[in-house]
Amino acid sequence: MDRISLIFNRLIQPLRRRVMLMVSRAVIKVVNDAGGIQKLQIVGYDGELLEGVERFQEYGLTSVPKGNAEAVATAVGGNRSHTIVIAVDDRRFRLKNLAPGEVALYDDLGQKVYLKRDGILIETDQPSGVTVNAPAATVNSDTVTTNATEVTVNAARAVINSDEIHLGAEGGQPIARVGDLVDVASGSSAGQWPIVSGSDKVRAG
């Protein structure tokens, strides 16, 4: 190698190193999710420990990865002191064998929202189950006017598989079933009588 080539290589060596270190794999150790942007402690290239690394997530979607999840880190301008994380994955918990076009949200407990080819599956085995909150909304805070918020289900058929259903919250307004005794308040049939027939469907009219 001639002298000019040696000088050239020596001059571009810092630039080459910065380019090589711009994108690297990393392992997440600690997550700080308290601020406006999530910050991580990661172990990166050659055991390098980086603190306070900002993690950029997609708008409208956020997560707190568990320790030892894997990340893609990039050094802005090749400056390792200004490293950010642009992607996180965890091969321990990722749902596998999805069909082309399918999408899923998942966590380490096996809970998921799965947009399948033939429908949507929401699944959990945790004690709190699935909760939908739609409380009355305040329309005008000066006059304390409220507007009832609705949950609308549009379906040709609805099936609920459950041993226990509470209407009007737990301990709310009672309902009667076939075989239950109901009070007849007046007339020749006054007293308690069992319901002897019913329907397995609830209709609006």
C-alpha positions, 0 to 999 in steps of 0.5 A: 500500500502506497503512502497516499493510501495509508494517509487516506485510510488513516484520515477516514478511519474515525469516519468509518468507525462512526458509520460502523457504530451507527446501528447496533443490536442491544439488550434492555436492562432497565426501563424508566417509563415515568417521563414524556419519552421512555428511557432505557438502560441498555447494553450495546456494542462490545458490552457498552453500558448506555444510560438514559437512552430514549426509546421512540415508539409509534404514536398511539401505541406504547409498551414497557419491555421486560428486562433482556428484551432485544433492541435496535439502537442507532447512534445519531450522527454516529455519536454513541453518546446520543444513542436512541432505540428505534425498535424492540422485540422479545423472542420469549413472548412474541406470537408466532405463526401468524398468517400473512396480513394478521396483526396482534397485540400481546404481552408476557402473560399470554394476553392478546388482541388478535386480528385474525383472517376470520375475526378478532380474538381478545383473550385473557386468563387474568382475574380482572378479565376484560373491562370496557369503561364508557362513563357518562361524559361531562358536556358543560362543566359550568352547568354540570350537564352530562351526556350518557356514553353508549357502548354499541354492538352491531351484530346479527347474533350475540352469544354470551357463554357465562354462568353468571351475568349481572345487569346494572352492576353486581348487586343491581336490579334483579331479573327473573328466570324460568323456575324462579318465584315471582310476586304477583301483587294483586288479583286472583293470582296474588302471591308467589308463583314460578315462571314456567316458560321463557326465551333464550333470546332478548329482543328489542320489541 
